[in-house]
Amino acid sequence: MAEIKVAVLGAAGRMGTQACAAVEAADGLSLVARLDRGDEITAGSLSGADVVVDFTVPSAAEANVHAVLDAGAHAVVGTTGWDDASRGRVAEHLDRCNADRADGSGLGVLIAPNFGLSAVLAMTFAAKAARYFESAEIIELHHPDKVDAPSGTARHTAAAISAARADAGLPASPDATESGWDARGADVDGVRVHAVRLRGLVAHEEILLGNPGEQLVIRQDSFDRSSFMPGVLVAVRAVVDRPGLTVGLEHVLDLT
């Protein structure tokens, strides 16, 4: 396989710095551009990158992806804050980019709520287990510099749990709360999600599943941002062969 040329957006940030180092150390990948706040995203500034990795901020991520596609590159996105509307606009842009490619090739975008392999496995296990439990809730715990809540990981987990419960014909989790709903966390697709922001944390998630007389707890901890880099490299290598929009690293890890 030819060497994959990679550019990183948000290269001066915590995750961007790690991503640059991981790409430089990886076999078969070459770091050709580092862009940060204020840098224009064009074919020229990307220096011929095949894949662009985005670790910026939620307010900029969608515009960045559109600019990357306009520049003719694939995108791997670790920035959170996406919703159905923003993902839909990216999917439509990809359709336009790839409309004239009859050979199955084309540009791809992979949006990963979490690149940690342990986190992806936890999400996958939770979705498989959810159909067997009456109750399901999520606690996500992150550092206090994180700008969005609930986390993209927790939202992705909740959506997967909700879909699994719906497929199994389960009703909503029992909850007799009549007042103080603000203490019950966010409702994400019918699953309660509680967000903790605490100094000393990096990225952590607990999925709580309960039945009468039993409880299953799936806990995932990321203690250092370096733990996300193996997943980033998997995504970079995979996206060049996945035209269109892919949401979730599990789809390139053969877990679904």
Sine and cosine of phi, psi and omega as CSV:
sin_phi,cos_phi,sin_psi,cos_psi,sin_omega,cos_omega
0.00,0.00,0.66,-0.75,0.03,-1.00
-0.91,0.41,0.44,-0.90,0.03,-1.00
-0.87,0.49,0.68,-0.73,0.03,-1.00
-1.00,-0.07,0.84,-0.55,0.02,-1.00
-1.00,0.03,0.75,-0.67,-0.14,-0.99
-0.81,-0.58,0.67,-0.74,0.18,-0.98
-0.89,-0.45,0.49,-0.87,0.00,-1.00
-0.84,-0.54,0.80,-0.60,0.12,-0.99
-0.99,-0.12,0.64,-0.77,-0.14,-0.99
0.97,0.23,0.53,0.85,-0.15,-0.99
-0.90,0.43,-0.37,0.93,-0.02,-1.00
-1.00,-0.02,-0.11,0.99,-0.01,-1.00
-0.99,0.15,0.02,-1.00,-0.06,-1.00
-0.88,0.47,-0.76,0.65,-0.01,-1.00
-0.97,0.26,-0.60,0.80,0.00,-1.00
-0.89,0.45,-0.64,0.77,0.03,-1.00
-0.89,0.46,-0.69,0.73,0.04,-1.00
-0.90,0.44,-0.66,0.75,-0.02,-1.00
-0.90,0.44,-0.67,0.75,0.02,-1.00
-0.87,0.49,-0.72,0.70,-0.01,-1.00
-0.90,0.44,-0.64,0.77,-0.02,-1.00
-0.91,0.40,-0.67,0.74,0.02,-1.00
-0.90,0.43,-0.70,0.72,-0.01,-1.00
-0.88,0.48,-0.52,0.85,-0.04,-1.00
-1.00,0.02,-0.15,0.99,-0.12,-0.99
-1.00,0.04,0.61,-0.80,0.10,-1.00
-0.94,0.34,0.67,-0.74,0.10,-1.00
0.99,0.15,0.04,1.00,0.03,-1.00
-0.84,-0.54,0.52,-0.86,0.01,-1.00
-0.70,-0.72,0.81,-0.58,0.05,-1.00
-0.99,0.13,0.90,-0.44,-0.09,-1.00
-0.94,-0.35,-0.25,0.97,-0.01,-1.00
-0.40,-0.92,0.62,-0.78,0.12,-0.99
-0.85,-0.53,0.89,-0.45,0.01,-1.00
-0.87,-0.49,0.53,-0.85,0.03,-1.00
-0.63,-0.77,-0.16,-0.99,-0.07,-1.00
-0.79,0.61,0.76,-0.65,0.01,-1.00
1.00,-0.08,-0.25,0.97,0.02,-1.00
-0.99,0.11,0.71,-0.71,0.02,-1.00
-0.98,0.19,0.63,-0.78,-0.01,-1.00
-0.99,-0.15,0.96,-0.27,0.02,-1.00
-0.65,-0.76,0.18,-0.98,0.06,-1.00
-0.84,0.54,-0.60,0.80,0.00,-1.00
-0.93,0.37,-0.72,0.69,-0.04,-1.00
-0.94,0.33,-0.39,0.92,0.04,-1.00
-0.99,0.12,-0.11,0.99,0.12,-0.99
0.81,0.58,0.65,0.76,0.06,-1.00
0.97,0.22,0.35,0.94,-0.01,-1.00
-0.88,0.48,0.65,-0.76,0.14,-0.99
-0.99,0.15,-0.63,0.78,-0.05,-1.00
-0.77,-0.64,0.69,-0.72,0.06,-1.00
-0.90,-0.44,0.80,-0.60,0.02,-1.00
-0.99,-0.16,0.80,-0.60,-0.04,-1.00
-0.95,-0.32,0.91,-0.41,0.18,-0.98
-0.80,-0.60,0.95,0.32,-0.05,-1.00
-0.92,-0.39,-0.84,-0.54,-0.01,-1.00
-0.73,-0.68,0.44,-0.90,-0.06,-1.00
-0.81,0.58,-0.57,0.82,-0.06,-1.00
-0.94,0.35,-0.31,0.95,-0.06,-1.00
-0.94,-0.34,-0.28,0.96,-0.22,-0.98
-0.88,0.48,-0.72,0.69,-0.06,-1.00
-0.89,0.45,-0.73,0.69,0.02,-1.00
-0.87,0.49,-0.61,0.79,0.03,-1.00
-0.88,0.48,-0.70,0.71,-0.03,-1.00
-0.90,0.44,-0.66,0.75,0.04,-1.00
-0.88,0.47,-0.66,0.76,0.02,-1.00
-0.91,0.42,-0.63,0.78,0.04,-1.00
-0.89,0.46,-0.71,0.71,0.03,-1.00
-0.89,0.45,-0.66,0.75,0.04,-1.00
-0.89,0.46,-0.46,0.89,0.02,-1.00
-1.00,0.10,-0.05,1.00,0.08,-1.00
1.00,0.09,0.41,0.91,-0.02,-1.00
-0.89,-0.46,0.37,-0.93,0.15,-0.99
-0.98,0.21,0.30,-0.95,0.01,-1.00
-0.72,-0.69,0.65,-0.76,0.17,-0.98
-0.87,-0.49,0.83,-0.55,-0.19,-0.98
-0.85,-0.52,0.86,-0.52,0.10,-1.00
-0.96,-0.29,-0.06,1.00,0.02,-1.00
-0.96,0.27,0.71,-0.70,-0.03,-1.00
-1.00,-0.03,-0.11,-0.99,0.02,-1.00
0.99,-0.16,0.16,0.99,-0.02,-1.00
-0.99,0.17,0.50,-0.87,0.13,-0.99
-0.71,-0.70,-0.02,-1.00,-0.06,-1.00
-0.86,0.51,-0.62,0.78,-0.04,-1.00
-0.92,0.40,-0.72,0.69,-0.03,-1.00
-0.93,0.36,-0.64,0.77,0.08,-1.00
-0.89,0.45,-0.62,0.79,0.02,-1.00
-0.89,0.45,-0.63,0.78,0.02,-1.00
-0.91,0.41,-0.61,0.79,0.05,-1.00
-0.92,0.40,-0.66,0.75,0.03,-1.00
-0.88,0.48,-0.65,0.76,0.04,-1.00
-0.91,0.42,-0.64,0.76,0.03,-1.00
-0.89,0.45,-0.67,0.74,0.04,-1.00
-0.88,0.47,-0.65,0.76,0.03,-1.00
-0.86,0.51,-0.67,0.74,0.01,-1.00
-0.92,0.39,-0.66,0.75,-0.01,-1.00
-0.90,0.44,-0.58,0.81,-0.15,-0.99
-0.98,-0.20,0.07,1.00,-0.12,-0.99
-0.86,0.50,-0.56,0.83,-0.08,-1.00
-0.99,-0.11,0.19,0.98,-0.02,-1.00
-0.98,-0.20,0.99,-0.14,-0.06,-1.00
-1.00,0.10,-0.15,0.99,-0.08,-1.00
-1.00,-0.02,0.13,0.99,0.02,-1.00
1.00,0.10,-0.04,1.00,0.07,-1.00
-1.00,0.08,0.02,-1.00,0.04,-1.00
0.55,-0.84,0.08,-1.00,-0.02,-1.00
-0.97,0.22,0.52,-0.85,0.03,-1.00
-0.76,-0.66,0.47,-0.88,0.13,-0.99
-0.79,-0.62,0.79,-0.61,0.08,-1.00
-0.90,-0.45,0.91,-0.41,0.05,-1.00
-0.98,-0.22,0.87,-0.49,-0.03,-1.00
-0.90,-0.43,0.91,-0.41,0.09,-1.00
-0.86,0.52,-0.44,0.90,0.04,-1.00
-0.42,-0.91,0.71,-0.70,0.03,-1.00
-0.99,-0.12,-0.09,1.00,0.01,-1.00
-0.93,0.36,0.80,-0.60,-0.03,-1.00
-0.89,0.45,-0.60,0.80,0.04,-1.00
-0.91,0.41,-0.59,0.80,0.02,-1.00
-0.93,0.38,-0.67,0.74,0.01,-1.00
-0.90,0.44,-0.66,0.75,0.05,-1.00
-0.90,0.44,-0.66,0.75,0.02,-1.00
-0.87,0.49,-0.70,0.72,0.04,-1.00
-0.87,0.49,-0.68,0.74,-0.02,-1.00
-0.91,0.40,-0.71,0.71,0.02,-1.00
-0.89,0.46,-0.64,0.77,-0.01,-1.00
-0.89,0.46,-0.68,0.73,0.01,-1.00
-0.90,0.43,-0.61,0.79,0.01,-1.00
-0.94,0.34,-0.56,0.83,-0.05,-1.00
-0.99,0.13,-0.42,0.91,-0.20,-0.98
-0.86,0.52,-0.52,0.85,-0.05,-1.00
-0.93,0.36,-0.23,0.97,-0.07,-1.00
-0.98,-0.21,0.08,1.00,-0.08,-1.00
-0.80,-0.60,0.57,-0.82,-0.03,-1.00
-0.96,0.29,-0.59,0.80,-0.08,-1.00
-0.84,-0.55,0.53,-0.85,0.05,-1.00
-0.52,-0.85,0.77,-0.64,0.10,-1.00
-0.62,-0.79,0.32,-0.95,-0.06,-1.00
-0.76,-0.65,0.68,-0.73,0.17,-0.98
-0.88,-0.48,0.85,-0.53,0.08,-1.00
-0.91,-0.40,0.66,-0.75,-0.11,-0.99
-0.77,-0.63,0.83,-0.56,-0.05,-1.00
-0.64,-0.76,0.19,-0.98,0.08,-1.00
-0.91,0.42,0.43,-0.90,-0.09,-1.00
-0.97,0.24,-0.02,1.00,0.07,-1.00
-1.00,0.03,-0.08,1.00,0.02,-1.00
-0.94,0.35,0.71,-0.70,-0.17,-0.98
-1.00,-0.10,-0.17,0.98,-0.02,-1.00
-0.82,-0.58,0.47,-0.88,0.06,-1.00
-0.46,-0.89,0.62,-0.78,-0.15,0.99
-0.90,0.43,0.26,-0.96,-0.03,-1.00
-0.92,0.39,0.36,-0.93,0.08,-1.00
-0.88,0.48,-0.58,0.81,0.04,-1.00
-0.88,0.47,-0.73,0.69,-0.01,-1.00
-0.90,0.43,-0.65,0.76,0.04,-1.00
-0.89,0.45,-0.67,0.74,0.01,-1.00
-0.90,0.43,-0.66,0.75,0.04,-1.00
-0.89,0.45,-0.72,0.69,-0.01,-1.00
-0.88,0.47,-0.65,0.76,0.01,-1.00
-0.89,0.45,-0.65,0.76,0.01,-1.00
-0.92,0.38,-0.65,0.76,0.05,-1.00
-0.89,0.45,-0.72,0.70,-0.01,-1.00
-0.87,0.50,-0.69,0.72,0.00,-1.00
-0.90,0.44,-0.65,0.76,0.01,-1.00
-0.91,0.42,-0.64,0.77,0.02,-1.00
-0.92,0.39,-0.64,0.77,0.03,-1.00
-0.91,0.42,-0.67,0.74,0.02,-1.00
-0.88,0.48,-0.54,0.84,-0.01,-1.00
-1.00,0.07,-0.05,1.00,0.02,-1.00
0.96,0.26,0.41,0.91,-0.02,-1.00
-0.99,0.17,0.57,-0.82,0.11,-0.99
-0.97,0.23,0.01,-1.00,0.06,-1.00
-0.88,0.47,0.48,-0.88,0.08,-1.00
-0.85,0.52,0.65,-0.76,-0.01,-1.00
-0.90,0.43,0.65,-0.76,-0.01,-1.00
-0.28,-0.96,0.94,-0.35,-0.06,-1.00
-1.00,-0.05,0.21,0.98,-0.04,-1.00
-0.85,0.53,0.76,-0.65,0.04,-1.00
-0.91,-0.41,-0.40,0.92,0.02,-1.00
-0.59,-0.81,0.33,-0.94,0.00,-1.00
0.97,0.25,0.55,0.84,-0.03,-1.00
-0.87,0.50,-0.41,0.91,0.00,-1.00
-0.90,0.43,-0.36,0.93,0.04,-1.00
-0.99,0.11,-0.07,1.00,-0.09,-1.00
-1.00,-0.10,0.10,1.00,0.04,-1.00
0.99,0.14,0.08,-1.00,0.01,-1.00
-0.96,0.28,0.51,-0.86,0.11,-0.99
-0.99,-0.13,0.94,-0.34,0.01,-1.00
-0.91,-0.41,0.98,-0.22,-0.01,-1.00
0.82,0.57,0.61,0.79,0.05,-1.00
1.00,0.09,0.04,1.00,0.03,-1.00
-0.93,-0.37,0.78,-0.63,0.01,-1.00
-0.97,0.24,0.75,-0.66,-0.02,-1.00
-0.81,-0.59,0.81,-0.59,-0.04,-1.00
-0.93,-0.37,0.78,-0.63,-0.06,-1.00
-0.94,-0.34,0.81,-0.58,0.08,-1.00
-0.94,-0.33,0.71,-0.71,0.07,-1.00
-0.83,-0.56,0.93,-0.36,-0.17,-0.99
-0.60,-0.80,0.74,-0.68,0.04,-1.00
-0.88,0.47,0.69,-0.72,-0.03,-1.00
0.97,-0.25,-0.34,0.94,0.04,-1.00
-1.00,0.08,0.36,-0.93,0.16,-0.99
-0.91,-0.41,-0.98,0.20,0.02,-1.00
-0.45,-0.89,0.84,-0.55,-0.12,-0.99
-0.54,-0.84,0.48,-0.88,0.01,-1.00
-0.53,-0.85,0.68,-0.74,0.15,-0.99
-0.86,-0.51,0.78,-0.63,0.13,-0.99
-0.95,-0.31,0.85,-0.53,-0.05,-1.00
-0.95,-0.30,0.84,-0.55,0.00,-1.00
-0.82,-0.57,0.77,-0.64,-0.13,-0.99
-0.72,-0.70,0.59,-0.81,0.15,-0.99
-0.76,-0.65,0.25,-0.97,0.13,-0.99
-0.82,0.57,0.87,-0.50,0.08,-1.00
0.99,0.11,0.04,1.00,-0.01,-1.00
-0.45,-0.89,0.39,-0.92,0.03,-1.00
-0.56,-0.83,0.65,-0.76,0.14,-0.99
-0.90,-0.43,0.80,-0.60,0.06,-1.00
-0.89,-0.46,0.84,-0.55,0.10,-0.99
-0.95,-0.32,0.89,-0.45,-0.09,-1.00
-0.87,-0.50,0.72,-0.69,0.03,-1.00
-0.77,-0.64,0.69,-0.72,-0.01,-1.00
-0.75,-0.66,0.77,-0.64,0.16,-0.99
-0.93,-0.37,0.93,-0.37,-0.09,-1.00
-1.00,-0.04,-0.29,0.96,-0.03,-1.00
-0.52,-0.86,0.60,-0.80,-0.06,-1.00
-0.91,0.41,-0.29,0.96,0.06,-1.00
-0.89,0.46,-0.38,0.93,-0.01,-1.00
-0.92,0.40,-0.32,0.95,-0.01,-1.00
-0.99,0.10,-0.27,0.96,-0.17,-0.99
-0.94,0.35,-0.61,0.79,0.08,-1.00
-0.84,0.54,-0.62,0.79,0.04,-1.00
-0.93,0.37,-0.60,0.80,0.06,-1.00
-0.87,0.49,-0.71,0.71,-0.02,-1.00
-0.91,0.41,-0.63,0.78,0.09,-1.00
-0.85,0.52,-0.71,0.71,-0.03,-1.00
-0.91,0.42,-0.67,0.74,0.00,-1.00
-0.87,0.50,-0.69,0.72,-0.03,-1.00
-0.95,0.31,-0.49,0.87,-0.07,-1.00
-0.99,0.12,-0.58,0.81,-0.18,-0.98
-0.90,0.43,-0.46,0.89,-0.03,-1.00
-0.92,0.39,-0.31,0.95,0.01,-1.00
-0.93,-0.36,0.25,0.97,-0.03,-1.00
-0.78,-0.62,0.99,0.16,0.04,-1.00
-0.90,0.44,0.52,-0.85,-0.03,-1.00
1.00,-0.04,-0.20,-0.98,-0.09,-1.00
-0.99,-0.14,0.78,-0.63,0.12,-0.99
-0.86,-0.51,0.78,-0.63,0.02,-1.00
-0.89,-0.46,0.93,-0.37,0.02,-1.00
0.95,-0.32,0.79,-0.62,-0.02,-1.00
-0.93,0.37,-0.36,0.93,-0.02,-1.00
-0.86,0.52,-0.41,0.91,-0.04,-1.00
-0.96,0.27,-0.26,0.96,0.06,-1.00
-0.93,-0.37,0.11,0.99,0.06,-1.00
-0.95,-0.31,0.14,0.99,0.03,-1.00
0.86,0.51,0.69,0.73,-0.01,-1.00
-0.95,-0.30,-0.15,0.99,-0.07,-1.00
-0.99,-0.17,0.00,0.00,0.00,0.00
